[in-house]
Amino acid sequence: MPRLQWTRATRATVLALVGALSLTACSDDDDNTPDSGVKVDAGTNTDAGTNTDAGSDAGSVDTGIPWDGGSAGTFSCEGKAQAMLNFAPGQEEALQDQVNTMAECTTINLAAGTYTFDNAITIRQNGITLVGAGKGTKGEGTGGASSTVLVFTNAAANSNGLDVVGNLFTVSDLAVWNAKKDAIRVESSIDVVMRRVRTEWAEADKESNGKYGLYPVKSKYVLIDECEAYNAADAGIYVGQTEYAVVRNSVAKQNVAGIEIENTKYAYVLGNTAQDNTTGLVVFDLPGNPIMGTDIRVKNNTITGNNRHNFASVAASSSTVSQVPAGTGTFMLASRRVELTGNTWGNNNTVDVAVLSGLTIEDDVALWAAGGFNFASSDVYIHGNTFQGGSGDNVDNGNLSPQLRPLGAALAALYTYGETQGAKGVEHLVWDGVDPYGHARTELNPINICFADNTLPSGTVNAIADLDLVAAGAAAATGNFAGGWALTRHYPASKAEFNCSGFSPALTIGDFIKP
């Protein structure tokens, strides 16, 4: 993903906000002790080496979508010749040779143990199934009696672990360890299943780790089920530029972004655990991509204790998530028709949920043309969730950097001043207040963000914030910081304009079924 820059005016505003309060900005280089999830749910251990089982963390849930366990019918092996190839540790060279020439509808069985590769396993065929003996446990970099681990520690630079283009592809019951780039990359494919797979890098918080664990992109009908992803320098579990995807029963920990849904239509994110990442679960569109993301359901996920230091690369080619402040539970950017229900947020130091306009990060409207000018966020329905508390009290873990993470610095500056006016930390839901369609400020919720029937901590006064970032920032940039804060708005959960009933037509299971 291309790295996006805030506009010059926005960056100047942030610098003014921080300077006005004389806040001390600590660079990433100054922070040698990353927060590795000190604030997490009681009873949940996220220390390295813990045996983290996807089923026990997330529970077993089913979407009820007919195609989410197999083929949607685009390509079928029914009635075709089918082959089976069996390999054991020590036969890596033979395996590499076979995948280059194998016929369609081939199943590759990998016996338990450790396989060491010096390059990617490249698959360019339809109907391929790759199955091991088990994904093993967190921290296990060698295969055991009941696990298959593919090791890429000494592989060629910038190579993936599994690199796949092919319809009707399934990978299951194995782990990919220390891939140089993406652990499992599947591109331009239809009917993709990743089940009981673990992707991991040996060391936490390393910018040089591969960017993505599970990475289906430009694909259709994708299922990620009972998987685990650890220590990715961008996203542990990613779905991008894709139509119809299910991510369920999976665990993402110690990544920059735990689960990322980007420029995707019809994604169902269900029953997952995202903890101890920089940001837990994100939904956004970026400019320049041909798919306008829409119709996303985020249900029954646990998104808590995401306070890990942001270790993403800040190089020019890096991703948007390098700019996300630590302690962000969920953010939605340039997103529409997103339903979030049955989820649990808590102990996210910066904010539980944020809704942002794409113009906040890229104000050149022409750059959004490829996706149908998809810069606006709208129709976000947050209902029936649990907010445990302990969030919004230490923005970016105090490691403020206006140059690297301007939004976090701006938020910290605003609320540092706000606390002198009685504010009690960042609210559970923050909207940047950017309305690209120019409605009057007297219309309090023009983009239809609904926050209803959620369970909040006892004593909660305000649950929703409208930052009016453009106007508040402009005031602060002139030194009128009090005036900037006065332009922000803070509402209880009962505020009528936000206590609404979603969008129309509502999402149903039928929206996620192959047309």
N, C-alpha and C positions, 0 to 999 in steps of 0.2 A: 504494500500500500504506500502511496506517496506521502511524505510528511507534509502536513498542512501548517501554514503559518498564520498567526493572528495578524490582523491588519496593523499598519503602523499606528493608526489612531488608537486602536484597542491596546496595543502594547504600551504606548505612551500613557494611556489612562491607568493601566496597571502599575506602572512605575510611579505614577503620581499617587495612587492609592497607598502603595507601600511606603513611599517616602513621606507621605503626610503623617504617618503614624510612627516613623522612625523604627520600623520593624527590622530585625536582623535577618537577612536572607542567607541561608546556609546552602552552599552548592553541594551537588552530589558527591564531589570529591572530598568534602569535609565530613561527610557522613559515612563513617566506616563501620557503624554498628547498625545494620538494618533492623527495622522492626519486623520480627518474623511471627507476628500473630500473637502478641502478648494478650490482647483482648479477643478472646474467642468464647464460644458457648461453653458454659460449665459442663465438664465431663468430656469435652472434645479435645483430643491430643493431636496437635499438628506438628510435633517435633519430627525432624528427619529420622527415618528408620522405623517410624510407626507403621504397623501393618494396617493399611487403610483399604478396606474392602468397599467397592462401589455399592454393593447391595446393602450392607449394613449402614452406610452413611446416608444414602438417598432413599432407601426403601425400594420396593418393586412396584412400579406403576406402569400402566399400559394406556396408550392413547386411544385405542379403538379404531385406528386408521388401518384399513385393509392391507395396504402395501408396506407397512412399516416393519415387517419381518422378512420381506423378500422382494421378488420382482414385481414391478408395476406392469410388466408385459412388453416393454419396448424391445428387448432381446430375450430370447429363450433358448435353452439348451435341450428342450424337449424334442425328442425324435432325432437328435444329432449324436454323432459319435462322441463319447466322453472318455477322457484319459485320466489316469491317476499317477502322480509321481511322488516317490517317497525319499526323504533325505534325512540324514543324521549329522550331528556335529562332525566336522572334519571334511564334509563334502560340499563346502561352500563354493568351490570353483565349479564343480559339476552343476550345482544349482544355478549359478550365474549363467552358465552355458545353456542350460535347458530353458530358462525363462526367455532367452533371446529367440528361441526357435519353436516354442511349444504351440500346439494347436489350440483353437478356441475350445471352451468347455473342458478345461483341465483343472483338476484339483491337485494342489501341492500340499502334501502332509509333511510337517517338520516335527521330527521326534523331539522329546524333551532334551534340554541341554543348552549350551552356549555356542552360538554361531558368530564368527568374526569376519567382517567384510572390509575390503579396502575401497569399495565404491558402492553406489546405490544399487538396489535391486530394481531393475527397470522392467515394467510390464506394459506391453502395447498389444493387448489382445482382449477379446470379449469373452465373457463367461468364465472368468478365472476365480477360483476359490483358494485362498491361502490360509491354512489352519495349523496351529501349533498345539502344544500339550497343556497350555495354561499361561496366563499373563504374569503369574508370580505376584510378589508383594512389593510395596513401595521400598525403594532403596536396594532392591535386588538387581545387581548388574551382571549376574551370571545365572544361567539356567540351572534348575534343580531337577529332581526326579519327576516333578509334575509341572514344569514350566519351560517355556521356550523363549530365550532371550537373544535378539539379534543385536550385535554390538558393532557400532560404527565409529568407535573412538579414534581409530587410525585411518579412517576413510579419507578420500580425496577432499580437498577444501571445497566448500560451497556445494557439496553433493547432499541429496536427500537420503533418507533411509529407504523407504519404499517410494517409488516414483511411478505412478500409475496413470494410464489413459486407457480406458476400456469399459464398455457397458457390462452390466451384471457382474460387478466385482464385489467379492466378500473377503474380508480379512478378520480372523478371530483367534482368540486364545493364544496370544503371544505378546511379547514386549519388544519395544524398539528403544535402544539405549545409546545416548550420546551421539545422535545424528548431527552432522555438521550444519545442516540447514533445517529443513522440515523433517520431522520424524516419519510421518505418513502423508504424502501429498497425492491427492487424486484430483485430476483436472479434466474438464470437458467430458464427463462421463455420466451415464444414466443408470440408475439402480445401483446404488453404492451402499454396502452394509459394513460397518465397523462394529464388531461386538466383542466384548471382553478383551479389549486391547489396552495395554499400558504404554505410555510414552514418557520418557524421563531422561533428564540429564543429571549426571552424578553430583554436580555441585550446584548449590542454590545461589541465587543473586548474581549470576555471572552474565555480563553483557555479551560475552562471546558464545553463550549457549545458542543453540538453534532457535529460530524465531517461533515456530509453530509445532505443536504436538500432532494433533489431528487436523488436517487441512484439506477438506474437500472444497473445490473452488470451480466456478463456472460449470456447475453440474446440476442434475435434476434427480429428485427422489433419493434423498440421502438419509440413512439411519445411522445414528451413533448411539450405542446402547451398552450400558454397563462397562464403560471405559474409564480410564484414569489418566490424568495428565499432570506432570510435575515439572517445574523449573524452566518453562519456556520463556524466552526473552521477549516474546510478544504475547501470543495467546496460546493457552493450553489446548482448548477446543475451539476451533474456528469453523464457521460456515459462511462462505462469501459468494456473492454474485450467482446465487443458486435459487432454484424454484422447488419448493416442497422439500422440507427437511424436518426431521425429528431428532432432537437431542434429549435423551432420557436416561435416568438411573445412573448417571455418571458423576465422577468426582474430579474437580480441578482445584489444585492447591499449589501454592508457591510459584505461580506464574505472574507475569505482569498483568495480563487480563486472564481471568479464569475461563470464561465462555464468551465468545464474541460472535454476534450475528451481524453480518455486514451486507448491505445491498441485496437483501434476500426477500423473496416473496413466499409467504405461507410457511413459516417456521413455527414448530411446536417445541418448546423447551420445558421439559417436565420432569420433576422429581430428582433434580440434580443437587449436588452440594458444591458450592463455590466459597471456599474459605482460605484465608491466609494468602490471598493474592494482593496485588496493588489495587485492582478493581475486580469485583466479583463477576458480574454478568453485564455485558453491554450490547446495545442494539443501536446501530447507526448506519447512515448512508454517507458515502464520500462522493465528491464531484468527479466526473469523468467516467463513471461506470454506467453501462447501458441499462442496468436493472434498477428500477425504483423499488426500494424495500417497502413492504406493506404486509398487513395481516400477520402479526406475530403474537403468539400466545405464550406467556411465561407463567407457568403454573406449578405450585407445590415445590418450589426450590428453596434451599437454605442458603442465604447470602449474608454471611456474618464474619466479623473479624478480618476483613480485608484491609489490612494495614501494612502490608509488606512494602518496603522501600522500592521505588520505581527504578528498576535496573535495565530498562530498555535502552537501546542505543540512541544517542542524541545526534548521530550523524545525519547529514542531509537526506540520506535515503531511508531513514528510519520511519517508523509508523506513527500514526496519530496517538497511540497509547503511551508513547514516551512523554506526552504532555499531561497525562492524567495524574492528579495528586493522589498519593497514597491515602487509603482510607475511604475510597469511593465504593459504595455497595453496587449501585447500578446507575449507568447514565444512558440516556437516549438522546441521539443527536440526528437531526434531519430524518426523523422517524414519524410514521403515521399508522393509525389503526393498530396500536399495540395494547394488548390486554395483559395486566399483571394481577394474578389472583392466587390466593392460597399460599403465598410465599412468606418467608420469615427473614426480616432484616434486623440487624443489631450490631453494636460494637464496631461500626465502621467510622473511623475517626473523623472523616471529612463530611460525608453526607450519605444517607441511605439511598435516595433516589433523586436524580437530577434530569431535567428535561431542557435541552438546548436546541437552538436554531443552528442550522448549518452555516448561516451567515455570520455566526459568532467566530468561526474559524476561517471562513473564506467568503469575503463579501463581494467578490467578482461574480455576479450572477451568470455571466456567460459561461463560466467554467462548469456550471451545473446543467448545461444544456443536454448533455448525453443521457442523463437520467430523467429527462423531462422536467428540468428545473426543480429538482427534488430537495431543495434546501430547507423547506418548512417542516417543523414538527407540528403535529396536530392529532387530535383524537387519541388520547392516551387515557386508558381506563384502569385505575389502580383501586382495586376493591377486594375486600375480604382477606386482607393480608394481616400479618402480625409484625408490629414494630416493637422489638424488645427493649430498646433504650440503649444508652451508652454510646450513641453516635453523635457526630457533629461537635465534638468538644476539643478537637486537636487537629485542625486542618493540615493535611500533608505531613502529619506527625511533627509539625513545627519546623520542618525542613523547607522553608519557603524559598522559591527561586523564581523571580519574575521572568527571567530569560527562558528557563526550561519549562516551567509549569505556570504560566501566567494566570490561568483561571484559579488555581489554588491560592496563589498569592493575593489575587483580588478578593477572593472569598474571605481569606484570613484577615485582610485589611478591613473589609467592611464589618465583619463581626467583632473584631477587636474594638473598633469604635462603638459598635452596637451594644457591646456589653456595658459600656459606660452609660448607655441609655436604657439598660434593663433587659437586654436580650439574653436569652439563656442558651446560647449555642445555635448551631445551624439546624433549621427545621428538618423534619424527615423528608419532605418533598421540596425541592428547589427548582424553580423555573427561572431561566435567565431573563424573562420578560421581553424577549425580542420577538416582535410581531412583524413579519416581513410584509404583511398586507396593510399595515398602517391604520388599524382600527384606533378609534379614540381611546384614551386611557380610562375614560369613564366606563368602557366595556371591560369588565374585570378579567374575563377568561375567554378571549376571542378564539383561541386555538383549541378549546374544548379539552382541557385536562380535568378528568373526573377523579376525585379522591373520596371514596365512600365506603362506609361499613368496615373500616380497618380497626384493628385492636391496637391501641396506643398505650405507652407506659402511664402509670398512674401519675396524675399531676401535670400532664401535658397541657400547656396553654395554647401555643401556636404550633401547627403541624405543617403549614404551607408557607412558602416565601416566594414572592415575585420580586426579583432583584432590579428590574427595569435597568438592565446593565448599561444600555446606551446612555440614557439620561443621567443615571447616577454616576456613571464614569465620567461623563462630560463635566458634571459639577465638581467632582473631586479633582479632575485635572486642572481646574482653575484655583485649587486650594480650598474650595468650599466643601470640605469633607462632611460637615454636619448636614449641609444641604443635600449631598449625595445620599447619605443614609436616610434622610427624610423622604426621599423619593422611593425607597424600597417599601414593600408592603408585606405584612406578616399576618396570617390568618389562622383562626382555629379550624379544625377539621370540619366543623359544622358550617363553614361559610357557604352560603347557598349557591353562589356561582360555581363553586368547585364540587359541591356535594351533589353531583349529577349522576346520571345513569348510563354513561358510556356513549357509544357511537352507533350509528345506524348505516347499513344493517349490522347487527351484532355478529361476532364470530361464532361459527358452529363447526362441528366436526366435519361437515360437508365441505367447508372451505379448504380443508387440508387433504382431501381425497382427489386422486388423479381425475381430471376432467374426462 
